[in-house]
Amino acid sequence: MTKKLFNLLNFILLFIFLFSTLSYAATPKLVTKLDDAFEKIEGWIINLATPAAAVAVGTGVFMKKFSFGDEEKIRTGKKLIRGSLFSYAFILAIDLILSAIKSLI
């Protein structure tokens, strides 16, 4: 009796595990709309970050160039260049990580 019960439970668990991954339900419209919205926002951020980083680096270069020996302006220009490049690299790395996660899912 216990062997039959054990086999029945094994069969039920096997059935559940094998066929629980087969889902014929569609993705809800709200989830699809939110996913599309986040992809658009991500694209906008990337499109805005590139010229913003270029302007910040250009401003830092001009600050250094036209500092006329003022050490504080040179330091500020270097900080501006370094900070904008790190920020742009961070945004690109986040985009890379998110696309890698999306490809795994």
Stockholm file with secondary structure:
# STOCKHOLM 1.0

chainA/1-105         MTKKLFNLLNFILLFIFLFSTLSYAATPKLVTKLDDAFEKIEGWIINLATPAAAVAVGTGVFMKKFSFGDEEKIRTGKKLIRGSLFSYAFILAIDLILSAIKSLI
#=GR chainA/1-105 SS CHHHHHHHHHHHHHHHHHHSSCCCCCCCHHHHHHHHHHHHHHHHHHHHHHHHHHHHHHHHHHHHHTSTTCHHHHHHHHHHHHHHHHHHHHHHHHHHHHHHHHHHC
#=GC SS_cons         CHHHHHHHHHHHHHHHHHHSSCCCCCCCHHHHHHHHHHHHHHHHHHHHHHHHHHHHHHHHHHHHHTSTTCHHHHHHHHHHHHHHHHHHHHHHHHHHHHHHHHHHC
//
